[in-house]
């Protein structure tokens, strides 16, 4: 009765599976459109089945019947339905070429599994298409997981006015036209419609319910009411089964089909924001489930389309779509365990942040950075929880202090400043070691952003609050912040004195303060013209970082050393910068990478590789902009280099090269600087398959077929974001810079 929107790739993939397998199960969360997809596939497949296509709805009017009676009745068999048996059905189907569509099987999945296996064994020309929120779990079953429509995460593209450029937006627009004749997508309402679809996770059923509300509300009002989506989205069609007449009923149906242990896990794991890994799940559910039991429960939730499983950094992460997560939180509140689980989640996040901070100067630094990056939504949630309650706020401040080096390394300067400021303002105490530490960390981040006024005010307050403290750690932190502020203001003499004091007062075991002081003293010495002292400081810092396998500081130290020697020893400087670039890529630090790229550009310019130099400067400029780190002390140097490049390249060529650099992501910019190409010695060293996982080799083969990330996602039944992550991992592991290089490599390796 309504139009079928989008799903071209999904229809094609499901039809392909049906051509290769006799049993195909379409799974997915409730309301994702499994029935509509199956109906479309069945309609398209009618000509291929000489004896017909039969659609049997098991979730609604037949739900109370014996399965054999439901199937026999739908097939129109001339038997007494109260006494119908599968022998009657086998007799009818055994010589016929038929497609059976069994729709809505999740509430009788065991019964359907047994019957399906029995029918397929005895009816050689029979094929069965099943829709279910849970897999049948029998041999020969091909599965296709139907995902919600991709959403744009708030990004509204510049497509033609009035033309939906996402299937989710197109669905909303078409359904809105049915209830509000003349409704059109315009420049003024497109952002709101896009946001509605994003808030609803691209879930078709929820989008249709939201569009129906336009009969009495504006799009802006619909968006505002989605905070109570279960009460708000409850006006489904009367002809639909009860479970599809409201969003609440649809999710209730899934919840009721779960086992008691699965329901408990759904409630408990909903405290995670943005996903979780198994070790985190064990903390939330460990009191109720052993490790092996938890794995079984998580597997069950994945099989029932409640959890999504996605690979990240070689690990599996699990997440709810936000609609299911909010449902779990509502059930958790009803259970009376909400606050207990929130505190358990808070404690897990705090331990993660504190352990990463303690183990920062180590060979595990990159691992910690990537883990913290994956857990950013959880860490934000935990800090928000802590800072909403004055009695919890000290732990929130401790977490913020522990995260300051992570924010710096990932170029999240503005985010770090916000959390540190918020954490300080929530404290009941007027001053403490933690507050002074936060003031100094915030001052350094402000200085890195070029906000000298705020940095000076924060350092001044830290100095004032530190009066009367006899804690050497406070003196070291404050002295270091004073030195950074002096460097920011160009006062090299004062900066050097501060860093010397910090080094003298630093215990041998406090490597972080020592490394920062050595770097600061090196910079101050360079500004004073004492090159020998600067190099000595950098070399000492390099020895420490190499001994502990640290990456972030080492990248900065290598950049600083290269700055001192590149005029006289360009080859040595280039080798240092290449090491720094690889370390920057390893930890994903835009600020460290930008420093290396800039120095590499200087060397390339001196060697008359002007085009290369201009691209590197553009890439460095873009990375600094993304981090909000302007590098004011290098402004004049950069201006001189750009002036020289403009003279040699001309305005047009320089602009084009810089624009090209702006378009490079961090990993691409590093690969470009290192000259990494397909078939290079470095790529060969990583092995014949570049140490790619089986999934990455599969993705490489699909890239060689010319598929986009979205097409790969549709092919492999994964999210576009996961497909993009696989491609980025392939580029990084093989040290390539383009998809064409991946394609050439895949052909050479017979991966296609």
C-alpha positions, 0 to 999 in steps of 0.5 A: 500500500506504500512505496518501497524506498531504497534498499537496492543493494540489500535486495540484490544481495538477498536475491543473490543468496537465494539463488545460491542457497535453499534457505535464507534468513533475513534478520535484523532489529524489529522495525528495520523492514524485514517483511517489506524486503522479503515481500519485494524479493518474493515479488521479484522472484515469482517468475523463477518458481513455476509452482508459485511463491507463498507468503506465510505470516507467522507473527500475527494472525497465525501466531496461535495456530500449530505451525503445520496448520498455518502453512497448510492453510496458507498453501490452500491444502484440501485438509482438515487444518485442525489435523494438518501435518507436515506429511500433508505439506511434504506430499504437496511440495515434494514435486513442486518448484516453490518459494516459501516465505515464512515471515515473523518467525522469532517467537517460534524459532525452534519450531520453524527450524525443525520444520524448515530442515525437514521440508528442505530435506524431502522437497528438493526443489523447495526454497525458503526465505525466512524473516526473523529477529533471531537466526534459525541456527541450522545447517545450510542456512545463509543469513542476511542481516538487514541494517537500519538506513545509514544516517548522516550523523548531522551532516547535511550534504549539498545535494539538489534542493528538495532531493533527499540524498539519504534513504532515511530522509527519502522515506521520511519525505515520502511518508510525510507527503502522505499525511501532509499533501504538498510536503517538500524537503527544503533547505530550511527543513532538511537539517531538521528532517536529517536530525530526526532520522539520525535520532531514530537510528535510521530505523524505518518503522520509527521514521514512519511513525515520526512522519505520521506526527506531521499531521498535527506537528511541525518537523521541529516539534517532532524532533523536540519530542523524540526524547520520549520516543516510546510514548510519542511514536505510537500511531501505527496502522490498524492493519499491522500486527499489534507488535508493529503498531507502536515503537514500544510494542515493537521493542517489547516483542524483542524483549519478551523473546529474550531469555531471563539472562539475556534481558538482564544483560540487555539492561545492564549493558545499556549503561555503555555509551558508544559500545563496549568490549567483552572485558567491560561487559564482564565488569557489568555482568560478572556478578551474575554471569561467569565469563563463558556464560556471558559470551553465550549471552552476548552471542544470543543478543547478537543473534537476536539482532539486539546487539551489533558486533563490529570489529575495531582495532582487531577487536570485536566491539558491541553496541546497541542502536540508541533506540534499543539502548534507551529501552534497556535503560528504561527497563534498568530503571524499573528494576531498581538497579539503575544507580548501582550499574551507573556507579559500576560503569563509573568505576570501570571508566575511572579505573581505565583512565587512571591505569592508562595515565599510570602506564602512559610512559611505556610501550603500551602507550599506543594501545592505551591511546586507541582504547581511550579513543574507542571509549570516549563516549563512555568516559564522557558519560562517566565524567558527566555522572560524576560532575552532576553530584558534588559528592562524586565530583572529586573522582570526576576531577581525577579522571579529567586530570588523568585524561589530559595527556590523551586529549593533548596527544589526539589534538582534542584541546578544546574538549580537554579544556571544557572538561577540566574547567567543568571538573574544577568548577564542581568541586566543593573544596576551594583548593587542592592538589587535584584542582591545582593540577587541573588549573595547570593542565588547562593552562597548557591546553589554552596556551597550545590553542594560542589563548595566552590571556586564559593561560596566564590567568589560569597559571596565576590562579594555580600559583596563588592556590599553591601558596602554603602547599608543601607538596613537591608534586604541586611545585613541579606542576606549577613550575612547569606551567610557568615555564610553558607560559614563559615560552608562550610569551617568548621569555626564554630566560624565565622559561629556562629557569622554570624548567631547570627548577622542575628538573631539579625537583623531579624525582627520578620516577616521575618520567612525565614531568621530567620529559616535559621539562627536558623538552621545554628546556630544550626549546628555551635553550634553542630560543636563547641560541644555546644549540648545544644545550638544546640538543643535549636536552633532546637527546636525554629525552630521546634516550628515556623515551626509547628505553621505555618504548614511548611514542608521543614524546619521542615523536616530538623529540625527534622533530625538535632534534631534526629542527636543530640539525637539518641545515647541516645534516639534512639526511640525518634530519630526514631519518629522524622525521621519518621515525617521528612520522611513523610514531605519530601515525601509530598513536594518531597524534595530529600535533606531532604529525604536523610538526614532522610534516612541517620540518619535512617540508622545509627539507623538501623545499631546500632540495627543490622538491617544491610541489612535495613541500607545498603538499606537506605544508598544506597537510600540516596546516590542516592537521593543526587546524583540526587540533586548534594548535596554531604553532605561533612560534613558527608563524614567521618561518612558515610565511618565509617558506610559503613565500619561497614556494610561491616564487617557484611554483606560482600562486595557482600551483601553490594553491592547488598543492596546498589544497591537496595537502588539506584533503589528506587524512593523517595516515594519508599525509604520513604515507605521502611524506614517507613516499610509500607506494605499492610494491615498495620495500617497506610494504614488502617487509610486512609479508605477502599479505601485509599482515592483513586479517582475513576480513581485510583481505576480503575488503581489499579484494572488493576494493579491487572490484571498484566498490565504494565503502558503502557498496562494501558494507552492503556486500559484507553486511556491515556498517559503512563506518566499519567498511571505512575502518577496514580500508583505513587499516589496509592503507596503514598496514600496507603503507599505501596512499590510495585505493588504486594501490590496494587494488593493484596489490590485491590483484598481485596477491590473488585476493580478488 
